[in-house]
């Protein structure tokens, strides 16, 4: 298992923790990709995909959790559909 795959697994673990909270409202977040500059792209699904509070959930919830636990990630952004 290489460095990149270990990094992706650590990110997915944090996202899985976030999904425990998002599932309460029938939503979830998933890993899309990690760019070389440290930008993590994620996708919301379920009720989170259409929620008007999605930007707050992204920044105050998902991004904060990822940045605290995975130092290699510099920012979290929504994947462009």
MARBA-3410 file (N, C-alpha, C, O; in Angstrom, 1 decimal):
81
0.9,-1.2,0.0,0.0,0.0,0.0,0.9,1.2,0.0,1.7,1.4,0.9 ~ 0.7,2.1,-1.0,1.6,3.3,-1.1,1.1,4.4,-0.3,0.0,4.4,0.3 ~ 1.9,5.5,-0.3,1.6,6.7,0.5,0.2,7.3,0.1,-0.6,7.6,0.9 ~ 0.0,7.4,-1.2,-1.3,8.0,-1.7,-2.5,7.2,-1.3,-3.5,7.7,-0.9 ~ -2.4,5.9,-1.4,-3.6,5.0,-1.0,-3.8,5.1,0.5,-4.9,5.0,0.9
-2.7,5.2,1.3,-2.9,5.3,2.7,-3.6,6.7,3.1,-4.4,6.8,3.9 ~ -3.2,7.7,2.4,-3.8,9.0,2.5,-5.2,9.0,2.2,-6.1,9.6,3.0 ~ -5.6,8.4,1.1,-7.0,8.3,0.7,-7.8,7.5,1.7,-8.9,7.9,2.0 ~ -7.2,6.5,2.3,-7.9,5.7,3.3,-8.2,6.5,4.6,-9.2,6.4,5.2 ~ -7.2,7.3,4.9,-7.4,8.2,6.1,-8.5,9.2,5.9,-9.3,9.5,6.8
-8.5,9.8,4.7,-9.6,10.7,4.3,-10.9,10.1,4.4,-11.9,10.6,5.0 ~ -11.0,8.9,3.8,-12.3,8.2,3.8,-12.8,7.8,5.2,-14.0,7.8,5.4 ~ -11.8,7.6,6.1,-12.2,7.3,7.4,-12.8,8.5,8.1,-13.8,8.3,8.8 ~ -12.3,9.7,7.9,-12.8,10.9,8.4,-14.2,11.1,7.8,-15.1,11.5,8.5 ~ -14.3,11.0,6.5,-15.6,11.2,5.9,-16.7,10.2,6.4,-17.8,10.5,6.5
-16.2,9.0,6.7,-17.1,8.0,7.3,-17.7,8.4,8.6,-18.8,8.2,9.0 ~ -16.8,9.0,9.4,-17.2,9.6,10.7,-18.3,10.7,10.5,-19.3,10.7,11.2 ~ -18.0,11.5,9.6,-19.0,12.6,9.2,-20.3,12.0,8.8,-21.4,12.6,9.1 ~ -20.2,10.9,8.1,-21.5,10.3,7.6,-22.4,9.8,8.7,-23.6,9.7,8.6 ~ -21.7,9.5,9.8,-22.5,9.1,11.0,-23.5,10.2,11.4,-24.6,10.0,11.8
-23.0,11.5,11.4,-23.8,12.6,11.7,-24.8,13.0,10.6,-25.9,13.3,10.8 ~ -24.3,12.9,9.4,-25.2,13.3,8.2,-26.3,12.3,8.0,-27.4,12.7,7.5 ~ -26.1,11.1,8.4,-27.1,10.1,8.2,-28.4,10.4,9.0,-29.5,9.9,8.7 ~ -28.2,11.1,10.1,-29.4,11.5,10.9,-30.4,12.2,10.1,-31.6,12.1,10.3 ~ -29.9,13.0,9.1,-30.8,13.8,8.2,-30.9,13.1,6.9,-31.2,13.8,5.9
-30.6,11.8,6.8,-30.7,11.1,5.5,-29.7,11.6,4.4,-30.1,11.7,3.3 ~ -28.5,12.0,4.8,-27.6,12.5,3.9,-26.2,11.8,4.0,-26.0,11.0,5.0 ~ -25.3,12.1,3.1,-24.0,11.6,3.2,-23.0,12.4,2.4,-23.4,13.2,1.5 ~ -21.7,12.1,2.6,-20.7,12.8,1.9,-19.7,11.7,1.4,-19.5,10.7,2.2 ~ -19.2,11.8,0.2,-18.2,10.8,-0.3,-17.0,11.4,-1.0,-17.1,12.5,-1.5
-15.9,10.7,-0.9,-14.7,11.1,-1.5,-14.8,11.0,-3.0,-15.4,10.0,-3.6 ~ -14.4,12.0,-3.7,-14.3,12.0,-5.2,-12.9,11.9,-5.7,-12.5,11.0,-6.4 ~ -12.0,12.9,-5.3,-10.6,12.8,-5.6,-9.8,13.8,-4.7,-10.4,14.7,-4.1 ~ -8.5,13.5,-4.7,-7.6,14.4,-4.0,-6.6,14.9,-5.1,-5.9,14.1,-5.7 ~ -6.6,16.2,-5.2,-5.7,16.8,-6.2,-4.3,17.0,-5.7,-4.1,17.0,-4.4
-3.3,17.1,-6.5,-1.9,17.2,-6.1,-1.6,18.4,-5.2,-0.7,18.4,-4.4 ~ -2.4,19.5,-5.3,-2.2,20.7,-4.5,-2.9,20.6,-3.1,-3.0,21.6,-2.4 ~ -3.5,19.4,-2.8,-4.1,19.2,-1.5,-5.6,19.6,-1.4,-6.1,19.6,-0.3 ~ -6.2,19.8,-2.6,-7.6,20.1,-2.6,-8.4,18.8,-2.7,-8.2,18.0,-3.6 ~ -9.2,18.5,-1.7,-10.0,17.3,-1.6,-11.4,17.7,-2.2,-12.0,18.7,-1.9
-11.8,16.9,-3.2,-13.2,17.0,-3.8,-14.1,16.0,-3.2,-13.8,14.8,-3.2 ~ -15.3,16.4,-2.8,-16.3,15.6,-2.2,-17.6,15.8,-2.9,-17.8,16.8,-3.6 ~ -18.5,14.8,-2.7,-19.9,14.9,-3.2,-20.9,14.6,-2.1,-20.7,13.6,-1.4 ~ -21.9,15.5,-1.9,-22.9,15.2,-1.0,-24.0,14.4,-1.7,-24.2,14.6,-2.9 ~ -24.7,13.6,-1.0,-25.9,12.9,-1.6,-27.0,12.8,-0.6,-26.8,13.2,0.6
-28.1,12.2,-1.0,-29.3,12.2,-0.1,-29.8,13.6,0.1,-29.7,14.5,-0.7 ~ -30.3,13.9,1.3,-30.9,15.2,1.6,-29.8,16.3,1.6,-30.1,17.4,1.4 ~ -28.6,15.9,1.9,-27.5,16.9,1.9,-27.2,17.5,0.5,-26.7,18.6,0.4 ~ -27.5,16.8,-0.5,-27.3,17.3,-1.9,-28.1,18.5,-2.2,-27.7,19.3,-3.1 ~ -29.3,18.6,-1.6,-30.2,19.7,-1.9,-30.4,20.7,-0.7,-31.2,21.6,-0.8
-29.7,20.4,0.4,-29.9,21.2,1.6,-29.4,22.6,1.4,-28.3,22.8,0.9 ~ -30.1,23.7,1.8,-29.6,25.0,1.7,-28.5,25.3,2.7,-27.7,26.3,2.6 ~ -28.3,24.4,3.7,-27.2,24.6,4.7,-25.9,23.8,4.2,-25.0,23.7,5.0 ~ -25.9,23.3,3.0,-24.8,22.5,2.5,-23.5,23.3,2.6,-22.5,22.6,3.0 ~ -23.4,24.6,2.3,-22.1,25.3,2.4,-21.6,25.3,3.9,-20.4,25.2,4.1
-22.5,25.4,4.8,-22.1,25.4,6.2,-21.6,24.1,6.6,-20.6,23.9,7.4 ~ -22.3,23.0,6.2,-22.0,21.7,6.5,-20.6,21.4,5.9,-19.8,20.7,6.6 ~ -20.3,21.8,4.7,-19.1,21.6,4.1,-17.9,22.2,4.9,-16.9,21.6,5.2 ~ -18.1,23.5,5.2,-17.0,24.2,5.9,-16.8,23.9,7.3,-15.8,23.5,7.8 ~ -17.9,24.0,8.1,-17.9,23.9,9.5,-17.9,22.4,10.0,-17.5,22.1,11.1
-18.4,21.5,9.1,-18.4,20.1,9.5,-17.3,19.3,8.8,-16.4,18.9,9.5 ~ -17.5,19.1,7.6,-16.7,18.2,6.8,-15.2,18.7,6.7,-14.3,18.0,7.1 ~ -15.1,20.0,6.2,-13.7,20.5,6.0,-13.0,20.6,7.4,-11.8,20.2,7.5 ~ -13.6,21.1,8.4,-13.0,21.2,9.7,-12.5,19.8,10.2,-11.4,19.7,10.7 ~ -13.3,18.8,10.1,-12.9,17.5,10.5,-11.7,16.9,9.7,-10.8,16.4,10.3
-11.8,17.1,8.4,-10.7,16.6,7.6,-9.4,17.3,7.9,-8.3,16.7,8.0 ~ -9.5,18.7,7.9,-8.2,19.4,8.2,-7.6,19.1,9.5,-6.4,19.2,9.6 ~ -8.4,18.8,10.5,-7.9,18.5,11.8,-7.2,17.1,11.8,-6.2,16.9,12.6 ~ -7.6,16.2,11.0,-7.1,14.8,11.1,-6.2,14.4,9.9,-5.5,13.5,10.1 ~ -6.3,15.2,8.8,-5.4,14.8,7.7,-4.7,16.1,7.2,-5.2,16.9,6.4
-3.5,16.3,7.7,-2.8,17.5,7.5,-2.4,17.8,6.1,-2.1,18.9,5.7 ~ -2.3,16.7,5.3,-2.0,16.9,3.8,-3.1,17.6,3.0,-2.8,18.1,2.0 ~ -4.3,17.6,3.5,-5.4,18.2,2.8,-5.4,19.7,3.2,-5.3,20.1,4.4 ~ -5.4,20.6,2.2,-5.4,22.0,2.4,-6.8,22.7,2.3,-7.0,23.7,3.0 ~ -7.7,22.1,1.6,-9.0,22.6,1.5,-10.0,21.5,1.0,-9.5,20.6,0.3
-11.3,21.7,1.3,-12.3,20.7,0.8,-13.3,21.5,0.0,-13.8,22.5,0.4 ~ -13.5,21.0,-1.2,-14.4,21.6,-2.2,-15.4,20.6,-2.7,-15.2,19.4,-2.7 ~ -16.6,21.1,-3.1,-17.5,20.2,-3.8,-17.1,19.9,-5.2,-16.5,20.7,-5.9 ~ -17.2,18.6,-5.6,-16.9,18.2,-6.9,-17.9,18.8,-7.9,-19.1,18.9,-7.6 ~ -17.4,19.2,-9.0,-18.3,19.7,-10.1,-18.9,18.6,-10.8,-18.3,17.7,-11.3
-20.2,18.6,-10.9,-21.0,17.5,-11.5,-20.8,17.4,-13.0,-21.3,16.6,-13.6
END
